[in-house]
């Protein structure tokens, strides 16, 4: 399938870049977190608080299953932990080309230190939580990535230009713009 899947740790810029990239490439844009929030009629934070992380991960799986049946020629941003769930990385590979937005734990912390909407970062020692989660997820992100995009200390315009260059160079005719 010729979708472009944006993966990476929470706060790495997937949603913002995805929206801007969709305008540049004239492709529709979807965000799995937003799709889940709309379907559930509540925020990700509320889902985590009332149902827990395991339930949220089930909702992510159902969302990807639906996308596999219905979505083509689309830029799709997925939640930071989605690809680390058993079987979901393989499903994303079927869905499209995976771009991993690479950034350091310190870079994430700097971006998210005042963000209260991230349930996995609530409580004590958020930088340590980020380091721990990234250490666990980074090999998974890298294993499934078709293209790795460094995003630390870069402008959105610079990131989008790099994505366009990488798509043309590494994927070429396998992806088509509508």
Residue pairs with C-beta under 8 A, 6 or more apart in sequence:
1 68
1 71
1 72
1 94
1 95
1 96
2 72
2 73
2 96
2 97
2 174
2 175
2 176
3 67
3 71
3 72
3 73
3 74
3 75
3 76
3 95
3 96
3 97
4 21
4 25
4 27
4 74
4 75
4 76
4 96
4 97
4 99
4 167
4 175
5 76
5 78
5 92
5 95
5 96
5 97
5 98
5 99
6 14
6 17
6 18
6 75
6 76
6 77
6 78
6 99
6 101
7 14
7 78
7 80
7 82
7 83
7 92
7 98
7 99
7 100
7 101
7 141
7 144
7 145
8 14
8 80
8 100
8 101
8 102
8 103
8 141
8 151
9 80
9 101
9 103
9 108
9 130
9 133
9 134
9 137
9 141
10 79
10 80
10 81
10 108
10 112
10 118
10 120
10 121
11 80
11 108
11 111
11 112
11 115
11 118
12 80
12 101
12 102
12 103
12 107
12 108
12 111
12 151
13 101
13 151
13 156
13 159
14 31
14 77
14 78
14 101
15 31
15 33
15 77
16 156
17 101
17 151
17 156
17 159
17 160
17 163
18 29
18 31
18 75
18 76
18 77
19 29
20 156
20 160
21 27
21 29
21 75
21 160
21 163
22 28
22 29
22 75
24 160
24 164
25 75
25 164
25 177
26 177
26 178
27 73
27 74
27 75
27 177
27 178
28 73
28 74
28 75
29 74
29 75
29 76
29 77
30 67
30 71
30 74
30 75
30 76
30 77
31 76
31 77
32 60
32 63
32 64
32 67
32 76
32 77
32 78
32 79
32 82
33 44
33 77
33 79
35 63
36 44
36 47
36 56
36 59
36 60
36 63
37 43
37 44
39 59
39 63
40 47
40 59
43 117
44 56
44 79
44 117
44 119
45 117
45 119
47 55
47 56
47 59
48 56
48 119
48 120
49 119
53 119
53 120
57 81
57 82
57 85
60 78
60 79
60 81
60 82
60 85
60 88
61 85
61 87
61 88
61 91
64 78
64 82
64 88
64 91
64 92
64 95
65 91
67 76
67 95
68 91
68 94
68 95
71 95
73 176
73 177
73 178
76 95
76 96
78 92
80 137
81 120
81 133
81 137
82 88
82 92
83 89
83 92
83 98
83 137
83 140
83 141
83 144
84 136
84 137
84 140
89 140
89 143
89 144
92 98
92 144
93 144
97 146
97 147
97 167
97 171
97 174
97 175
98 144
98 145
98 146
98 147
99 145
99 146
99 147
99 148
99 149
99 163
99 166
100 141
100 142
100 144
100 145
100 147
100 148
100 149
101 149
101 151
101 159
102 141
102 148
102 149
102 150
102 151
102 152
103 150
103 151
103 152
104 152
105 127
105 130
105 131
105 134
106 127
107 151
107 152
107 153
108 130
108 134
109 126
109 127
109 130
112 118
112 121
112 126
112 130
113 126
115 121
116 122
120 129
120 133
121 129
121 130
123 129
142 148
146 170
146 171
147 163
147 166
147 167
147 170
147 171
149 159
149 162
149 163
149 166
151 159
154 162
167 175
